[in-house]
């Protein structure tokens, strides 16, 4: 099974995948350029790069949601809302 679904199953044109791949490539190139040391010729090297990478990782980790515990989730996903509907997350849990 592929890691990513083709855009056609979502009713999108195949060019949407090209645009996605281009944006992803731009992101990767930007990350590589940002993390390169400005003074790569020095023997010290890496301290600025290490700080940049550390800041990026810290920022990324700050955006992650809390872990979902199955014991807590299994109780809460079965609860019904005011309309009597079960949460959409029940499908995935």
C-alpha positions, 0 to 999 in steps of 0.5 A: 500500500502506498504511503500517500493516497493519490489526489484523484480519490479526493476528486482533485487533479493529478497536478495537485500531487505535483504541487504538493511534491514541489512544496515538499521539496522546497521545504526540505531545501529550505530546512537544509539551507537553514541548518547549514553553518554560515562559517563552515570553513572554521574548525569550531564549526557546528555550534551555530548549526546545533543551536538552529537544529535544537531550536527547530526541534524544540519548536516542533515538539511544542506543536505536537499534541499530547499522547492519547491513552487508549484507556482514557480514549476508549471511554471518551470516544463512546460518549455521545454529544448533544445531538446523540452522535458519537465522535468521528474519532471512534472510527480511527480508535 
